[in-house]
Amino acid sequence: MGLEKLTRRRVFFGHQSVGGNILDGVRLLSTQGGPAPRIMEVSDPSTPLAPGTLAHTMVGHNEQPETKIAHFEKLMDGGMAQGADVAFFKFCYIDFNSTTDAKALFEKYRATLAGLKARHPGVTFVHATVPLTTVQRGAKAWLKELMGRPVWGMGENVTREAFNALLRQTYTGKEPLFDLAALESTRSDGTPETYELNGRRYPAMVPEYSDDGGHLNAAGQARLASAFVTFLATLPQPSQVAAQTGP
């Protein structure tokens, strides 16, 4: 699973509620026996992190994705980069609606992360795709479509997928990418959850992973937490990163 490998790493994770759901799943995994990282909330970026720490904090404000970029940058430059081997943050599904300019937001994100990577070469910066939501189904959704009214989740997921596509195009095979959205939109047997809009198919969250359409329930937490731990465990060890970035 990878929990034991995380006892030798110092990870910082910025998030809001869905990230908290994932950490709840990691805590549950940690109770199953064997070595596991210490999950610790930090607000002071100068806080020393011992090996085996999975540090986290809330970043920015929901529905204001630019504040999350700025807050993460401030935390890194304020000292967190000296304490972490791996660092990343994720946006929330609520940061995106049908009118969000995904390309402009991505350019802000890309430029900020490129700057952080240049200033802090000893840190492995990870990218994470934006969480999705379920889409409204059934008679109410059909009536809304018939009346030309937006169906909950459809337009928003299109924008989220546009941002996620830019992340994948830019970083896949080049920098670490945790594809949270792909995990949320795929069942354990590999079948995808999709919907059609204007002749195209788009991914949506598997309904069985959420009780409210956006946050992860126990099944969603279990799936995402296991993948989260496995992903982090496959990243290069700190000594390898130092060797790759050294003179």
C-alpha positions as CSV (number, residue, x, y, z in Angstrom):
1,M,0.0,0.0,0.0
2,G,2.9,2.4,0.8
3,L,2.2,3.7,4.3
4,E,5.5,2.3,5.5
5,K,7.4,4.3,2.8
6,L,5.7,7.5,3.9
7,T,7.3,7.1,7.3
8,R,10.5,8.3,5.7
9,R,9.0,11.3,3.9
10,R,7.9,14.8,4.8
11,V,4.8,15.6,2.8
12,F,2.8,18.9,2.8
13,F,-0.8,18.9,1.4
14,G,-2.9,22.0,1.0
15,H,-6.7,21.4,0.6
16,Q,-10.2,22.1,1.7
17,S,-13.1,19.6,2.4
18,V,-12.5,16.9,-0.2
19,G,-8.8,16.8,0.8
20,G,-10.0,16.4,4.3
21,N,-12.1,13.4,3.2
22,I,-9.0,11.8,1.7
23,L,-7.0,12.3,4.9
24,D,-9.9,10.7,6.8
25,G,-9.4,7.7,4.6
26,V,-5.7,7.7,5.2
27,R,-6.3,7.8,8.9
28,L,-8.5,4.7,8.6
29,L,-5.8,2.9,6.6
30,S,-3.3,3.8,9.4
31,T,-5.4,1.9,11.9
32,Q,-4.9,-1.4,10.1
33,G,-1.5,-2.1,11.6
34,G,2.1,-1.5,10.6
35,P,4.1,1.7,10.3
36,A,2.3,4.8,9.2
37,P,2.9,8.5,8.8
38,R,1.8,11.0,11.4
39,I,-0.9,13.2,10.0
40,M,-0.5,16.7,11.5
41,E,-2.2,20.0,10.8
42,V,0.1,23.0,10.4
43,S,-0.6,26.7,10.0
44,D,2.9,28.1,10.6
45,P,5.1,27.4,7.5
46,S,8.2,27.4,9.6
47,T,7.1,24.4,11.6
48,P,9.8,21.7,11.5
49,L,8.6,18.5,9.9
50,A,10.1,15.2,11.0
51,P,10.4,12.3,8.6
52,G,7.2,10.4,8.6
53,T,5.0,13.5,8.7
54,L,2.0,14.1,6.4
55,A,1.4,17.8,7.2
56,H,-1.7,19.6,5.9
57,T,-3.7,22.8,6.2
58,M,-6.6,24.6,4.6
59,V,-5.5,26.8,1.7
60,G,-7.2,29.8,0.3
61,H,-11.0,30.2,0.1
62,N,-13.6,28.1,-1.7
63,E,-15.0,29.6,-4.9
64,Q,-11.8,31.8,-5.1
65,P,-9.3,29.5,-6.7
66,E,-6.7,32.2,-7.2
67,T,-6.5,32.6,-3.4
68,K,-5.5,29.0,-3.1
69,I,-2.6,29.4,-5.6
70,A,-1.4,32.5,-3.7
71,H,-1.7,31.0,-0.3
72,F,0.2,27.8,-1.3
73,E,3.0,30.0,-2.8
74,K,3.1,32.1,0.4
75,L,3.4,28.9,2.5
76,M,6.2,27.5,0.4
77,D,8.2,30.7,0.3
78,G,7.5,31.3,4.0
79,G,9.4,28.2,5.1
80,M,7.4,25.1,4.2
81,A,9.7,24.4,1.3
82,Q,12.6,24.0,3.8
83,G,10.6,21.4,5.8
84,A,8.9,19.3,3.1
85,D,10.3,16.8,0.6
86,V,6.9,16.7,-1.3
87,A,4.4,19.5,-1.5
88,F,1.1,20.1,-3.4
89,F,-2.4,21.4,-3.1
90,K,-5.6,20.7,-4.7
91,F,-8.5,22.8,-5.8
92,C,-12.1,22.0,-4.8
93,Y,-15.0,21.2,-7.1
94,I,-16.7,24.3,-5.9
95,D,-13.9,26.5,-7.3
96,F,-15.3,25.8,-10.8
97,N,-18.6,26.7,-12.4
98,S,-19.8,26.8,-16.0
99,T,-18.3,30.3,-16.5
100,T,-14.9,29.8,-15.0
101,D,-12.0,30.6,-17.4
102,A,-10.1,27.4,-17.0
103,K,-7.3,28.4,-19.4
104,A,-6.6,31.7,-17.6
105,L,-6.6,30.0,-14.2
106,F,-4.3,27.2,-15.4
107,E,-1.8,29.8,-16.8
108,K,-1.7,31.4,-13.3
109,Y,-1.3,28.0,-11.7
110,R,1.4,26.9,-14.2
111,A,3.5,30.1,-13.8
112,T,3.3,30.0,-10.0
113,L,4.3,26.3,-9.8
114,A,7.2,26.9,-12.3
115,G,8.4,29.7,-10.1
116,L,8.2,27.6,-6.9
117,K,10.0,24.7,-8.6
118,A,12.9,27.0,-9.7
119,R,13.2,28.6,-6.2
120,H,12.9,25.3,-4.3
121,P,14.7,22.6,-6.4
122,G,14.9,20.3,-3.4
123,V,11.1,19.9,-3.2
124,T,9.1,17.5,-5.4
125,F,6.0,19.5,-6.4
126,V,3.0,17.4,-7.2
127,H,0.0,18.4,-9.3
128,A,-3.6,17.1,-8.7
129,T,-6.6,17.2,-10.9
130,V,-9.7,19.0,-9.8
131,P,-12.4,16.8,-8.1
132,L,-15.7,16.2,-10.0
133,T,-19.3,16.0,-8.8
134,T,-22.1,13.7,-9.7
135,V,-24.6,15.0,-12.2
136,Q,-28.3,15.2,-11.5
137,R,-30.3,12.3,-13.0
138,G,-33.9,11.2,-13.3
139,A,-37.1,13.1,-13.9
140,K,-36.0,16.4,-12.5
141,A,-32.9,16.5,-14.7
142,W,-35.0,15.5,-17.8
143,L,-37.5,18.3,-17.1
144,K,-34.6,20.8,-16.7
145,E,-33.1,19.7,-20.0
146,L,-36.6,20.0,-21.7
147,M,-37.0,23.5,-20.3
148,G,-33.4,24.5,-21.3
149,R,-32.4,25.0,-17.7
150,P,-28.9,23.9,-16.5
151,V,-28.7,20.4,-14.9
152,W,-26.6,20.4,-11.7
153,G,-23.1,19.2,-12.3
154,M,-23.1,19.1,-16.1
155,G,-21.7,22.5,-17.0
156,E,-19.5,22.6,-14.0
157,N,-17.8,19.3,-14.8
158,V,-17.1,20.5,-18.3
159,T,-15.1,23.3,-16.9
160,R,-13.3,21.1,-14.4
161,E,-12.4,18.7,-17.2
162,A,-11.1,21.5,-19.3
163,F,-8.7,22.5,-16.5
164,N,-7.8,18.8,-15.9
165,A,-7.1,18.3,-19.5
166,L,-4.5,21.1,-19.4
167,L,-2.9,19.6,-16.3
168,R,-2.6,16.2,-18.0
169,Q,-1.3,17.7,-21.3
170,T,1.3,19.8,-19.5
171,Y,2.6,17.4,-16.8
172,T,1.9,13.8,-17.7
173,G,5.2,12.0,-18.0
174,K,7.1,15.1,-17.0
175,E,6.1,15.9,-13.4
176,P,4.1,14.0,-10.8
177,L,0.4,14.1,-11.3
178,F,-2.2,12.7,-9.0
179,D,-5.3,12.2,-11.2
180,L,-8.0,12.5,-8.5
181,A,-10.7,13.2,-11.1
182,A,-9.9,10.0,-13.0
183,L,-10.2,8.0,-9.8
184,E,-13.5,9.6,-8.8
185,S,-15.0,8.9,-12.2
186,T,-14.0,5.3,-12.5
187,R,-15.5,2.3,-10.6
188,S,-13.4,-0.3,-9.0
189,D,-14.1,-2.6,-11.9
190,G,-12.8,0.0,-14.3
191,T,-16.0,1.2,-15.8
192,P,-16.2,5.0,-16.2
193,E,-19.0,7.3,-15.1
194,T,-19.8,9.7,-17.9
195,Y,-22.7,11.8,-19.3
196,E,-23.4,13.4,-22.6
197,L,-23.7,17.2,-23.3
198,N,-23.9,18.8,-26.7
199,G,-22.8,15.6,-28.4
200,R,-19.8,15.0,-26.3
201,R,-19.2,12.7,-23.3
202,Y,-17.6,14.0,-20.1
203,P,-16.6,12.4,-16.8
204,A,-18.5,12.7,-13.6
205,M,-18.1,11.4,-10.1
206,V,-19.3,7.8,-9.6
207,P,-22.5,8.2,-7.5
208,E,-21.5,5.4,-5.1
209,Y,-18.5,7.5,-4.0
210,S,-20.6,10.3,-2.5
211,D,-23.7,10.9,-0.4
212,D,-24.1,14.6,-1.4
213,G,-22.8,14.6,-4.9
214,G,-19.4,16.2,-4.1
215,H,-17.8,15.1,-0.9
216,L,-16.4,11.6,-0.5
217,N,-18.4,9.0,1.5
218,A,-16.8,5.9,3.1
219,A,-16.5,4.1,-0.2
220,G,-15.0,7.2,-1.9
221,Q,-12.6,7.8,0.9
222,A,-11.4,4.2,0.8
223,R,-10.7,4.3,-2.9
224,L,-9.1,7.7,-3.0
225,A,-7.0,7.2,0.2
226,S,-5.5,4.0,-1.0
227,A,-4.6,5.5,-4.4
228,F,-3.3,8.7,-2.6
229,V,-0.9,6.6,-0.4
230,T,0.3,4.4,-3.3
231,F,0.9,7.5,-5.4
232,L,3.0,9.2,-2.8
233,A,4.9,6.1,-2.1
234,T,6.1,5.8,-5.7
235,L,7.7,9.2,-5.7
236,P,11.5,9.4,-5.6
237,Q,13.1,9.2,-2.1
238,P,14.4,12.5,-0.8
239,S,18.0,11.4,-1.3
240,Q,17.2,10.7,-5.0
241,V,15.7,14.1,-5.5
242,A,18.7,15.8,-3.9
243,A,21.0,13.9,-6.2
244,Q,19.0,14.8,-9.2
245,T,18.9,18.5,-8.3
246,G,22.4,18.8,-6.9
247,P,25.5,20.4,-8.6
